[in-house]
Amino acid sequence: MEVLVERAVLVGVHEQNDEHFEYAMEELKNLAEAIDVEVLGEVTQKLERRNPSHYVGKGKIEEIRNFYEELDANLVIFNDELSPSQIRNMEQELECKVIDRTMLILDIFARRARTNESRMQVELAQLQYTLPRLVGLRASLSRQGGGTGGGFQNKGAGETKLELDRRKIEDQIAKLRRDLEHVKEQRETQRKQRKKSGVPVVSIVGYTNAGKSTLMNQVLAKMDADHTKHVYEEDMLFATLDTSVRKVKLSDNKQFILTDTVGFVSKLPHHLVKAFRSTLEEARDADLLLHVVDVSNPEHGYMMEVTNDTLQDVGVENVATLNVYNKADLAGIRYPEVNDDSIWLSAKEGKGLDELIELIKTKIFGQYITCKLLIPFDRGDLVSYLNDKTSVKNTSYEENGTLMTVEMDVTERPKFEAFIISH
């Protein structure tokens, strides 16, 4: 069976105050290529604001159509989310498959989702997006042939069919919400257990393709050569969607939990942010955020803004943050370099990891105290515990017990109060 290669023309409206328009168009091209769409060219128009009925001005439609036919394209991708009427009108005018930036991102997410939870989150977002657009998406849906969009096909058989589809989608949305609520409760339980254990949580956040997974793998490799703990990494947008949670044990026995979150992108669909809310909330309960930034990208300041705004949207506020300026090797700037809460490094080369780990330790182990303890010989269990769970600086054997100088979390102190001789 011959596979249809999708060949696309990109369309964007450059609104008056949008200084990141060119970057958004470049990103749209990268998003399309991430799912093997061949981008043949683009049509842009400067407008004060987008046309409410057709997105572009009337005269531009003819230009898009001619360009599309001349290049033998079979798809037009718009740089913004289109309203139901805009999709309907553009499909009628252009007589071709029309998708917008939101559909494109949802499709990428659908293909990248690996775990049951992320699949459900993406499907929920897809269905919520599709519901008000059932009429407008008639051609696109029939072409998709009941793929990831909830397993339905709109054959265009009139209102009754639309009503049936609508009911089907609403039922599926309700079911997914219930299932995700159940998963969220399990996640909450796991989070509470982690909090209870007193092990600090460090969460990696950042724009897609900033190098979050590479950084996570390099930290894991440095602390533990066990490769089974590694997470998937690839030089492409949204290579990973699933939250990874790994325990990191440092050479001095201190431990922290490292979590990775889904990457962000400009104009991330609202439904998607909502659907992934419970995953992104991992960052809300962290003791420290590592905001990974691709410093080699000229738009990295804007990327940081997008990441911070998205985090704020899901209630991640007032969490201590380290800015990790990654890919410094490609930016041609000096590294590794540390300045207050910022570090410049190259995760790929592994340069700057020692400095990063020191910064993390300063931030999350600030409440550690050093104590001198005398443990009776019949309490070997305590000596084992201290050796395993704390940083033992010195051990000697006295007449009436084991004398240990130990660095420990202040929360551990009450357990050993009876044995402390000085601190």
N, C-alpha and C positions, 0 to 999 in steps of 0.2 A: 504494500500500500504506500502510495506516494505521500510524504509528509509535506504539508503546506508550509512553505517558508514565509514568515510574516515580514513584509517590507513596508516600512512606515515613513510617513511624513510627519514631522513634529510641528505643532502650531502653538504660538505663545503671544499673549498680549502684554506689551510693556506699559504698565500703568505709570502715571506721572512720578509717584514717589518711590518707585521700586528700584533701589540702587543695586539689588542683587539679581536682577533679571537675567543677565547673561550667564551668571553662575547657575541659576535655576534651570535654564535651557540646557546647559552642559550636563547638569545632573540628570535631567530628564532623559537625555541621550544615553547616559551611563545606566540608568534604571532600565531602559528598553533593552540595551545590550546585555544586561544581566540575565534576561530570560530569552536570549538568542534572537531578538528582533533585529533585523537589519535596518539601520536608519539611513534613508536615502537623501534627506535634506530637511530644511525647516522653512517655515513661513512665519514672520513675526509682524506685529503691527503696534504702533505707538498710539495709545488712546488715553484719554483722561481717566476713563474707567471702562471695564469690560461691558460689552453690549449685553443687556439683560436677556434678549431673546435668542441671540445667535453666538454670543461670546465675542466674535469679531464683527467688524462693520460689514454691512451688506456687500459693498464692492469687493471686499477681501475674499468672500466665499468663492467667487468665480476664479480668482487667482489660485486659491488652494486646489480647486477642482482641476484646473488646467495642469498645475504642477504635478498633482497626484497622478493624473492620466498619462502625462508625458514621461514620468519616471516608472510607470507600471507598478505603482504601489498597491497594497491591498488593505491598508490600515492607516487611520489618522489618529495621532495621539495629541491630546490637548494638555497644556502645561498646568491647568488648574482643575479643580473639581467642577464639573458641569452640573447645572440643575437639571431636573427631569425634562423640562421643556427645551432647554438648550440641546440636550442629547437628541431629543425627538426631531427638532428642527434641523440640526446639522446632518443627521442621518438622511432626512428627506432631501435636503439640498445637495448633499455630496453623493448620495446613493452608494455609500460604502460603510464598512465597519468603523465605528467611532468609539474610542475609549478616552477616558481622562486620566489625569495623574493618579487619582485615588484608585481607580480600577487597576492601574498598572502596579502600584505598590501592593495592593491586596493580592494580586496574582503572584507577585514575587514572594510575599509572605506565605501564600498557600503552598508554593512549591518548596520553600525552605523549611517549613514547619516539620519537626521530627517527632516531638513527643505528643501524646494524646492531648495534653492541656493546650499546647500552642496551636494544634490543629483546630481544636474547638474554638479557641479565641479568634482565630482567623476566619473560620466559617461564620461565627456570630457577626463579625464586622462586615463580611461580604453580604450576608443576608440583610443586615440593617441598611446597608448602602443600596441594595437592589430593590427593596420593598417599594419606596416611593417612585422608582424609575422603571417599573415593570413594562409600561407601555413604550417608553422611549428605547428600552433595551431590546426591543423585539428581535431585530436582526442579529445583534451581538449575541443574545442568549441562544438563538437557534444555532448559531455558528459554534457556540461553546459546547453544544451537545450534552448538557447536563453534567458538566465537569465538576469543579470544586464548589460551584455556587449552590450547594444544597441538594444536588441531584435532581433538579427539575428542568423541564424544557418548556419554553413558551412557544407554542406552535402558531400563535396568532389566530386562534379560532374564536375571536370575539370576547365579549365581556364575561361570559360564564367562565371561560377558560382562565381569564385574568383573576376573577374572584376566587376560583379554585386554587390557583397559584398563590394568591395573596394569603388565603387561609392556611395553605400548606407551609408557607414561609413563616407566618406568625406562630404556628404550632412548633415548628422547628426552632425558632428563636426562643420560645418559652422553655423548650426542653434543654437547649444549650445553656440557657441562663441557670437553670436548676443544677445541671451537671457541673457547671463552672463554680457555682456557689459551694458545692460539695468539695471540689478541689481546693477552693479558697480556704475553706475551714481546715482542711488537712495542712495546707501551707502555713496557716496561722498557728496551728498546733506545733508544727516543726519549728517555727520562728520562736514561739514561746519557750520551747525546750532549749533552743540555742541560747536565748537570753538567760535562762535559768542556769545554764552551765557556766555562765560568766565568761565564756570565750568571746573576745571581741570579734565583730563582723566588719570586714572591709569590702566595700562594693565598688566594682569597676563600672563606670558609666562613660558615655561619649557618643560622638557622631558615628554613623556606620563607616566601616573601613578605616577607623583611626588607629587600629592595631590593638584592640582590647584583648582579643583571644591570644594574639602573639605574646602580649605582655603577661597574661595569665600563665601561659605555658612556660615562659622563660622563668617566672618566679617559682613555679612548681618544679621545674627541672633543677633549678639552683638549690632548692630546699630538699628535693626528693627525686632521685633519678627514676622513680617508678613511672614509666611512660603510660601506664594504663590510666593514669589520672589526667592525662592531657585532654584538652578540648579541641574541637574542630576549628581549623583556621584556614582562610583562603583569601587571596587578594581580590575580593569582589564585594559589592554592596550586599548587606544583610546575609553574610555567609552563615551566621548563626542567629537563631531566634530564641533558642531555649536557654533558660537560666542555668548556669553551671554553678555548683556549690562544691568547694574543695577545702579540706582542712590543711593548713600549712603549719608545720612544726619547725621552729627555728633551732639553731645549734645550741642555744641556751635553754632549751625546753619550753620557751614561751610558745604559745599557739594562737593562731587567729584563723577565722573562717574567711575565705575569699570567694566572693560571688561575682558573676558576670551577668550583665543585663543586655537586653536587645538594644541594637544601635538606633540612633535617631537620624532623621532626615528632615529637610525643610518641607513644610506643608504636609507633615505626617497626618494622614486622615484621622479626623476626630473619633470616628467609630473604632478605629484601630487602637488609639491611645486608651479609649475607654475599655476595650476588650482586654488589652494587656495590662490594665491597671494593677491587678493583683501581682503580676510578675514584676512590674516596675516598683511596687511597694517594697520589694526586697531592699531597695536603696533607702527607703524612708526610715527603716529600722536599723540602718547600719551605724556603726560607731565612727566610720570614716569613709568618705567617698574618694575614689581615685578618678578624677575627670581626665580621661585620655584624649589628647588633642593631636591631630596630624599637623604639626607646625610647618611642614613643608608645603601645605596648601595655602595659597594666598588668601583664601576665604576663611582661614581657621578662626578668626575672631567672630565671624558670623556664625560659624558652626557651634562655637561655645555658647553663643546667645541662644541658638535654637535648642541646644541641649538643656540649658538652664531653664528656659521657658517651659519646655516639655516636663521637666522634673517638677517645676512649680505647679503645673496643671494637675499632677497626681499627688500633690501635697508633700513633696520632698523638700523640706525647708529646714534651715538652721542645723544642717549636718556638717561637721568639720570636713573640709575638702582640701585635697592636694591636687594641684594642676600638674598633670604629667604631659609635658610637651614631647611627644614621640616623633620619630622619623627625623631627628635633628641632623642625622647624617645626610639626608636628602636636602635639607634646608641650607646646608653649608654654614651652620653656626656652631659655636664651641659647645662641646658636650663631653662627658657629663658635667653639668653645672647645676648648683642648688642655690636658690634665692628665696628665703622665707618658706612659703608654702608652695613653691613652684620648683619643678625639676625638669631639665632638658636631657633627654637620653635617646638611645636607639634600642628599642626592644628586640628588633631583629638581630642586631649585632651583640645583644646582651650587655651593652656598655651603659652603666649608670644604675644597674640593678642593686648593687651593694648600697649605693647612696639612697636609692628609693626605699630599700628595706630599713635602713637606719631611720629615715624620715617617718616611715610607718610606725616603727617601734616607739619613736619619740611621741607620736600622736596618741597611740592606743595603749601604751604601757606607762603613761605618765603617773598612774596611781600606784606604781610598784614601790614597795619599801624593802629595806635590807634589815634583817634581824639575825641575832645570834641565838641559837637554840641549843639546849642540852636535852637530848632525848634518851630516856632510860634504855638500857640494853634489852629489856624485855618488850620494847615497843619497836621492833624491827619493821613492823608494818608502816609506821610513820616515816622511818628513814627511807624505805622504798618509795613511798608516796612522794616525799620531798625530792628524791633523786629523779623521779619520773615526771613530776608536774611543775617543778620550780627550777630556778637557776641556782645551783649550789656552787658557791664561790670557794668554800673551804670546808674540809672535814678532818677532824682529829678525834682520837679516842682518849677520853679521860677515865678516871677511876670509876665514876658512877654513871657513865653514859657516853653517847656520841655527841661531840660538839660540832655544830654545823653553822656556817655563815651562809644565809640563804636570801635570795632576792625573790619576793613573792608579791602577788596581787594583794592589795590591802584587804580584799574581801576574804582572803584565806586566813588572815590573822587570828580571828576568834577561835578557829580550830586548834591553834597552837599556843594560845595565850599562856597556858599553864607551863609551857616549856621555854618561853622567851626569857633570856637573861639580860639582853640589852638590844637596843635598836637605834 
